[in-house]
Amino acid sequence: MSSANVRVPAKINLCLGVGPVREDGYHPLATVYQAVDLHDEVRATLRDDDEITVAVHTELDALSEIAIVPENSDNLAVRAALLLRERTGTLLGVDLAIRKVIPVAGGMAGGSADAAAALVACNEAWGTGLSRAALEQLASQLGSDVPFLLHGGNAVGGGRGETISPVLARGSYNWVFATAHEGLSTAAVYAEFDRLNAGTEVAHPTVPDALLAALRAGDADALGAALSNDLTEAALSLRPELADTLAVGIEAGALGAILSGSGPTALFLASDEQHSLDIAFALTSASDCADVIQSRGPVTGARLI
């Protein structure tokens, strides 16, 4: 096959528990992921030589965001292709074309999504034939969120987020995302988390029982009440204006409101599609929102199209 196209979803964290920093610099996490129907697409096209290139295209309104997506070996999709080539011993090259829809530096794992998609696309285009389980092993070497974005659906994440296990869940959920005018560095948020918790004993993180029970029951009201994110204080310390965005969604009657991952994207749970429209309309008047996006989850992970 001379080329392969893969669609990959964004992720949100329904809860994000963060433990004390480890000796390797990472934090132990306890999280529940959900994949949502906001997708990037990656196309892998074979080359006649052994070069690996990447080009990034976007339909986002915030075109300046794309400038921070590297078009070289620093791009996580390129690193995924290099890792797959090293693992399989192929000598082939590939051109990677990424169509960005997932907000950049928005706490929704857009870079990790592209890495997951690149693994699937290159595995297909190169004919290297690795199983999904083998690709997940490679994914865990690339970043905390990459294995889940191969998996999709709902899953519990442990370790630094890279170990995933299925979670019993029912139903589909309506979400509204409010993106910010400027991204937020994950590393900076974790550094602020460490600063704010210096001198205090940070507990080992766990997934709240109430959240798991809400997913098992398919109870949107209970899920909204159980949403949590230990990075909220750190993100708001760096970007206080995000508190105003969260307040607008809550005032509009959102069942729950938290930041996605390390932020700055705010996510709001709606009771149904009409409620989602009402929340989205309220957020469009908020000066700190760059864009408002309606979405649903869960959806499947990276898949050939």
C-alpha positions in Angstrom: 0.0 0.0 0.0 1.5 3.3 -1.1 -0.4 5.4 1.5 -2.6 5.0 4.5 -5.0 7.4 6.2 -5.8 7.3 9.9 -8.3 9.2 12.0 -7.6 9.6 15.7 -9.7 11.2 18.5 -8.9 13.7 21.2 -8.9 12.6 24.8 -10.3 14.1 27.9 -9.6 13.2 31.5 -12.8 12.6 33.5 -10.6 12.6 36.6 -6.9 13.3 37.0 -5.3 12.4 40.3 -1.6 13.5 40.5 0.9 12.1 43.0 4.3 13.4 44.2 7.0 13.7 41.6 9.1 10.5 41.1 12.9 10.2 40.8 12.5 10.0 37.0 10.7 13.4 37.0 7.3 12.0 36.2 4.3 12.0 38.5 2.2 8.9 39.2 -1.3 9.4 37.8 -4.7 7.9 38.4 -7.0 8.9 35.6 -10.0 7.9 33.6 -9.7 8.7 29.9 -12.5 9.2 27.5 -12.0 9.5 23.7 -14.2 12.1 22.1 -15.3 12.8 18.5 -12.9 15.6 17.8 -10.4 14.1 15.3 -7.0 14.7 13.7 -6.1 12.8 10.6 -2.7 11.5 9.6 -1.8 10.3 6.1 1.4 8.3 5.6 2.7 8.1 2.0 5.6 6.0 1.0 8.8 7.7 -0.3 11.4 6.4 -2.8 14.2 7.0 -0.2 14.5 6.6 3.6 13.5 10.2 4.6 10.7 10.8 7.1 9.0 14.2 6.6 6.0 15.9 8.2 3.7 18.7 7.1 0.9 20.1 9.3 -2.3 21.6 8.0 -5.1 23.1 10.1 -8.6 24.4 9.7 -8.5 26.0 13.2 -9.3 29.6 13.6 -6.3 30.2 15.7 -3.8 29.8 12.9 -0.9 31.1 15.1 -1.2 27.8 17.1 0.1 25.8 14.3 3.4 27.6 14.5 4.2 25.7 17.7 3.7 22.3 16.0 7.1 21.3 14.9 7.6 20.1 11.3 10.8 18.2 12.0 12.1 15.3 14.2 10.7 17.0 17.3 7.2 16.2 16.1 5.8 13.3 18.1 4.4 11.7 14.9 7.9 11.6 13.4 9.3 10.1 16.5 6.6 7.4 16.3 7.6 6.6 12.7 11.3 6.5 13.7 10.5 4.2 16.6 8.4 1.9 14.4 11.2 1.7 11.8 13.8 0.9 14.5 11.5 -1.8 15.9 10.8 -3.5 12.6 14.0 -2.9 10.7 12.4 -1.5 7.6 14.5 0.9 5.5 11.5 2.7 3.9 10.8 6.4 4.2 7.4 8.2 4.5 5.8 11.6 4.1 3.4 12.3 7.0 0.6 14.8 6.4 -1.3 15.9 9.6 -4.6 17.6 9.5 -5.1 19.3 12.9 -8.5 19.8 14.4 -7.7 18.9 18.0 -6.6 22.2 19.8 -2.8 22.7 20.0 -1.4 22.7 23.6 -5.0 22.5 24.8 -4.8 19.5 27.2 -6.5 17.2 24.8 -3.4 15.2 23.7 -3.3 16.4 20.1 0.4 15.6 19.8 -0.1 12.1 21.3 -3.1 11.5 19.1 -0.9 12.2 16.0 1.8 9.8 17.3 -0.8 7.1 17.7 -2.1 7.7 14.2 1.4 7.7 12.8 2.1 4.3 14.3 -1.1 2.8 12.7 -0.6 4.6 9.4 3.1 3.7 9.0 2.5 0.2 10.1 0.0 -0.1 7.3 1.9 1.8 4.6 5.2 0.0 5.3 3.5 -3.3 5.6 5.4 -4.0 8.8 2.4 -6.0 10.2 2.7 -5.3 13.9 -0.3 -6.3 16.0 -2.3 -3.6 18.0 -0.7 -5.0 21.2 2.8 -4.5 19.8 1.9 -1.0 18.7 0.7 -0.2 22.2 4.1 -1.3 23.6 5.8 1.2 21.3 3.2 3.8 22.1 4.1 3.6 25.8 7.6 4.7 24.9 6.4 7.9 23.2 4.2 9.5 25.8 1.7 9.0 28.6 -1.5 9.4 26.5 -0.4 7.6 23.3 -1.4 4.1 24.3 -4.9 5.2 25.2 -5.4 7.0 21.9 -4.7 3.7 20.1 -7.4 2.1 22.4 -10.1 4.8 22.6 -13.4 4.4 24.4 -13.1 4.7 28.2 -10.1 3.4 30.2 -8.4 3.8 33.5 -4.8 5.1 33.3 -2.1 4.4 35.8 1.7 4.7 36.1 2.4 8.1 34.4 -0.8 7.5 32.4 0.7 5.0 30.0 -0.7 1.8 31.6 -4.4 1.4 30.6 -7.1 -1.0 31.6 -10.7 -1.2 30.5 -13.5 0.4 32.5 -17.1 -0.8 32.7 -19.2 2.0 31.2 -22.6 2.7 29.6 -24.0 5.5 27.6 -22.8 8.4 25.5 -22.1 11.9 26.8 -22.5 15.4 25.4 -19.6 17.7 26.0 -18.8 21.3 25.3 -15.2 22.5 25.0 -14.1 26.0 25.4 -10.6 26.6 24.0 -8.3 29.4 25.1 -6.6 32.0 23.0 -3.2 30.7 24.1 -1.9 27.2 24.8 -0.5 26.1 28.2 2.6 24.0 28.6 2.1 20.7 30.3 5.6 20.9 31.8 4.9 24.3 33.2 1.6 23.2 34.8 3.3 20.2 36.5 6.2 22.5 37.6 3.6 24.8 39.2 1.9 21.8 40.8 5.2 20.9 42.4 5.8 24.5 43.5 2.3 24.8 45.1 2.7 21.5 46.9 6.3 22.0 48.1 6.7 21.1 51.7 3.4 19.2 51.8 2.8 15.5 51.6 1.1 14.7 48.3 -1.1 11.6 48.6 -0.8 8.7 46.1 -3.6 9.2 43.6 -6.7 7.0 43.2 -9.7 7.0 40.8 -12.8 8.1 42.7 -15.3 5.3 43.3 -18.2 7.7 42.6 -16.9 8.4 39.1 -16.6 4.7 38.2 -20.0 4.0 39.6 -21.5 6.9 37.4 -19.9 5.4 34.3 -21.2 1.9 35.1 -24.7 3.3 35.5 -24.5 5.7 32.5 -25.6 8.5 34.9 -24.6 11.9 33.5 -25.7 13.8 36.6 -23.5 11.6 38.8 -20.6 11.8 36.4 -20.7 15.6 36.3 -20.6 15.7 40.1 -17.6 13.3 40.2 -15.4 15.1 37.6 -12.1 16.1 39.2 -8.6 17.4 38.2 -5.7 17.8 40.6 -3.9 20.1 38.2 -6.7 22.8 38.3 -5.1 24.9 41.0 -1.8 24.9 39.2 -3.3 25.8 35.8 -5.4 28.6 37.3 -2.3 29.9 39.1 -0.7 30.3 35.7 -3.9 31.4 33.9 -6.4 33.0 36.4 -8.8 34.0 33.6 -9.7 30.3 33.1 -11.7 30.5 36.3 -14.1 32.9 34.5 -14.6 30.5 31.7 -15.4 27.7 34.1 -17.9 30.0 35.9 -19.7 30.8 32.7 -20.3 27.1 31.9 -21.4 26.4 35.5 -23.8 29.4 35.4 -25.3 27.9 32.2 -26.2 24.8 34.1 -23.4 22.4 33.1 -23.6 19.1 35.0 -19.8 19.4 35.6 -17.0 21.7 34.6 -13.2 21.0 34.8 -10.1 21.8 32.8 -9.0 19.1 30.4 -5.7 17.6 31.5 -3.2 20.3 32.1 -5.5 22.9 30.4 -6.2 25.4 29.2 -9.2 23.9 27.4 -12.3 23.8 29.7 -14.8 21.0 29.4 -18.5 21.0 30.4 -20.8 18.1 30.6 -24.4 18.6 29.2 -27.5 16.5 29.9 -28.5 16.3 26.2 -27.9 17.9 22.8 -30.1 20.9 23.5 -28.4 21.5 26.8 -25.1 21.3 25.0 -26.3 24.0 22.6 -27.4 26.2 25.5 -24.0 25.9 27.2 -22.2 26.6 23.9 -24.2 29.7 23.3 -23.4 31.0 26.8 -19.7 30.4 26.3 -19.6 32.2 22.9 -20.1 35.5 24.9 -17.1 34.8 27.2 -14.2 37.0 26.1 -11.6 34.4 27.2 -12.9 31.7 24.8 -11.2 31.4 21.5 -13.6 28.8 20.2 -16.5 26.7 21.5 -16.8 23.1 20.3 -19.6 20.6 20.9 -18.6 16.9 21.0 -19.7 13.4 22.1 -17.9 10.5 23.7 -16.8 7.8 24.0 -15.5 6.9 20.5 -13.0 4.4 19.2 -9.2 5.1 19.0 -6.9 5.5 16.0 -8.4 3.7 13.0 -7.7 3.4 9.3 -10.2 5.3 7.1 
